[in-house]
């Protein structure tokens, strides 16, 4: 592991821990203070670092769960859109 050197031009860069995440079941979704929270049962395993791959975690889910997740997210985003003033709903910035 690298030592922290405050004079280094790469200050604040930290190594990212990566994981393989497998979704077993979608339980719930809810919107709370600008965040969408998913209740899910998952299997989380550390992912070995490889030099040829970028440091990202991998989320695996079945097509059935992906479709359900899409439907749930669309519902949550629609609820959030209802809370915005009409002038911001049109999609124009």
Buried (B, 14 or more C-beta within 10 A) or exposed (E): EEEEEEEEEEEEEEEEEBBBBBBEEBEEBEBEEEEBEBEBEBEEEEBEEEEEEEEEEEEEBEEEBBEBBEEBEEEBEEEEEEEEEEEEEEEEE
